[in-house]
Amino acid sequence: MLSVSRLRLLVELHRRGTLAQVAEALSYTPSAVSQQLSLLEREAGVPLLERVGRGVRLTGAAVTLVAHAEAVLTQLELAESDLAAVQSTVGGALRVASFQTVVFAIIPQVLDLLAARHPDLHVDFSQLQVDEAYDGLHSQRFDVILGEEYPGLPEPIRPGIDRSDLVNDPLRIALPLSGRWAARPVTLAELADAPWAMDPAHSATGTWARGVCRTAGFEPWVRFESPDPLMHSHLVRGGHAVAFIPALIAAAVAGVAFGGLPGDPERILYTAVRTGRAGHPAVGAFRLALAEATTTLATSQPSWAISGSARRSGRV
């Protein structure tokens, strides 16, 4: 009989490519991973790994086994979900990963709802960016993650993942209330010379923000690069930058003027779970509480809006 825990290691090796990365993801040592995979080879009765330089790669038989292993792991989670569904209460531990704005704006209310309805359910949160959260979801470190999708940057279809869209969150331009950059522009190009606070360029948020500026005819001067929108808001409040801020947190930010953007862009917030876990009562309770919490949100309304016309400009 093939060991399920060892099959999981083989699946992770197929996904990640190196023994070291598997060990890091699952809190093993590389030598322990190698030993367990050697035992799996004996159980399978065929070679599963072959040496390539200082690393290894999966044989054709191993790739075939991975497909079966993924189906087995999914089926086991479906069985766990079915067993949990016959229990009289929703309980246990639910491990959730989310990026900052959701934790800041929604999660406190979600925890209140769950505590009142399901006191035996314990939710543990980790604040992570979406790519890192997906990595933990695949390796079963998390049961649920929250993600975001920006206009023009569709998320890839991920096999074995159940995604459920939560809410559309409008995106705003944020300006200080006083100082050089407080004047409300008619077009975004009027902010071509302004210092910007933006997410890193490699992130979806940063890619989208730079694309909006380029569409308006200028390359933004990114004076402050950080994945923290609350820091962006603080810099705007002090008159040190302008920024794009989601309406989800804009409602809680004082001392900043928020304007609408051309085309009224929105990001999509969503939850994602492994397919086998989607029917688990704890996941369902969490998703329901999230949906209810978002319906009560008081999102900020822009006090003015930027037009879609653009001019060529640049910082000198």
C-alpha positions, 0 to 999 in steps of 0.5 A: 500500500502506498503511503499517503504522506509520501505521495503528498511529498511527491506531489509537492516535489512535482509542483516545486521542483527541488527537495529543498523547496519541498522541505521548506514548504512542509517544515522537513529537512531535505534529507528527510524528504529524500528518505521518505521518497526513497521509501515511496520508490520501494513501495511503488516498485519502480524508479520515481526520481533520477539524478540531474546534476545536484538535483532530481527530477521525476521519472515518467512513472512518477509523473503518472503517480502524481496524477493519481496522488492528487486525486487521492488527496482530493478524495480524502479531503472530500471524505473529511468534509462529508464526515464534518457535515454530519456533526451537530456543531461547526468546530475545529481549526480553520487556517486562513491567509489574507492580504492586509486590506481584508484583515483591516476592514472585514475580518474583525466583523467576521470573527464577531459573527463566527464567535456568536454562531460557532464558538467551537470554530477557531480561526487562525490568520496569517497576513500574506500576499496572494502568491505566497498564500496560494503556495500555502494553500497548495501545501495544505498550510491553509484551508482558505485564502483571500485573493484579489484580481485587478482590472485587465490582469485576470488570475490564472485558472488553477486546477484543484482550486475552488474560487468564490468571488466576494465583492467588487472593491472600487479603486480611488485616487488619493490626494492630500488635503493641503499642499502642492498636490491637493488641487483636484486634477481634471485628468490623471496626467496632471499628476505626472510630476507628483511623487507616487506611493505604489506597490512593488512593480512585480505585484498585480497591484503595482502592475495595474497602478503603473499601467493606469499612469502609462495609459494616461500618458506618463511614467509615474515617479514612484518615490515610495514602494511598499505593499502596505496601502495604509502606509500609502495613505499615511504618506498621502495625508502628510502631503508626501505622495499621491496614491491609488487606494481601494475604497475598502480601506478609504472609508477608514482613512481620515485627512485624505481626499479620494477621487474617482478614476476613469472607467470606475475600475474595481478589483475583485476580492475572492476566497479560494480553497482546495476543491476537496475542502470546499464543502467543509462546514467550517469553510462554508461558515467562514465564507458566509460570514465574509459575505455578510460582513461585506454587505454592511461595509460603508465604502467611501464615495469619491468627492470628485472624478478624474476624466479619461482624457490624457496628455503626454507629460513627464517628470523633469 
